[in-house]
Amino acid sequence: PTTTQLLLCPVCSQPFKPSKNQNSNLCRHLKNIHNMSPTMHPRKCKWDSIPDGRIKDDKDRKERTRKSKHLWARKTRLHRKAEEATLVLYMLSQAV
């Protein structure tokens, strides 16, 4: 669920206000109030709402790592070029 949706208890329909802890609050409510085991209501995390959010296998992990490293390298390269250009402009302004 997104942070704008209310979670309802499946037993008593008690609403839980949108927050980052609403799933934990619901699980605790089910366990303490209704004496239900946590397996009745599986845990959720932020990756469940994102399609292909969870890493499925080793191939997927390697692909994500490669993509992440590629983006980091590109960002770092651009940052380094900008720093070098700034340094060159500074040196030219000092020479004049």
GICORFEN-V510135 format. One record per residue. N is the residue number from 1. PHI is phi as a letter, one per 40 degrees, with the letter a starting at -180 (* if undefined). NEAR is the number of other ideal C-beta (glycine too) atoms within 12 Angstrom. Layout:
{{N | PHI | NEAR} {N | PHI | NEAR}}
//
This chain:
{{1 | * | 21} {2 | c | 15} {3 | c | 16} {4 | c | 11} {5 | c | 15} {6 | c | 18} {7 | c | 27} {8 | b | 19} {9 | c | 25} {10 | c | 16} {11 | c | 16} {12 | b | 14} {13 | g | 13} {14 | c | 18} {15 | c | 17} {16 | b | 27} {17 | c | 17} {18 | c | 17} {19 | a | 18} {20 | c | 15} {21 | b | 18} {22 | c | 26} {23 | c | 27} {24 | c | 19} {25 | c | 25} {26 | c | 35} {27 | c | 27} {28 | c | 19} {29 | c | 28} {30 | c | 28} {31 | c | 20} {32 | c | 13} {33 | c | 15} {34 | b | 20} {35 | f | 11} {36 | c | 20} {37 | c | 11} {38 | c | 19} {39 | c | 10} {40 | c | 17} {41 | b | 24} {42 | c | 14} {43 | c | 17} {44 | b | 23} {45 | a | 16} {46 | c | 16} {47 | c | 13} {48 | c | 15} {49 | c | 16} {50 | c | 12} {51 | c | 7} {52 | f | 13} {53 | c | 14} {54 | c | 16} {55 | c | 16} {56 | c | 13} {57 | a | 11} {58 | c | 10} {59 | c | 11} {60 | c | 15} {61 | c | 14} {62 | c | 14} {63 | c | 16} {64 | c | 19} {65 | c | 15} {66 | c | 14} {67 | c | 14} {68 | c | 15} {69 | c | 14} {70 | c | 14} {71 | c | 14} {72 | c | 14} {73 | c | 14} {74 | c | 14} {75 | c | 14} {76 | c | 14} {77 | c | 14} {78 | c | 14} {79 | c | 14} {80 | c | 14} {81 | c | 14} {82 | c | 14} {83 | c | 14} {84 | c | 14} {85 | c | 14} {86 | c | 14} {87 | c | 14} {88 | c | 14} {89 | c | 14} {90 | c | 13} {91 | c | 12} {92 | c | 11} {93 | c | 10} {94 | c | 9} {95 | c | 8} {96 | c | 7}}
//
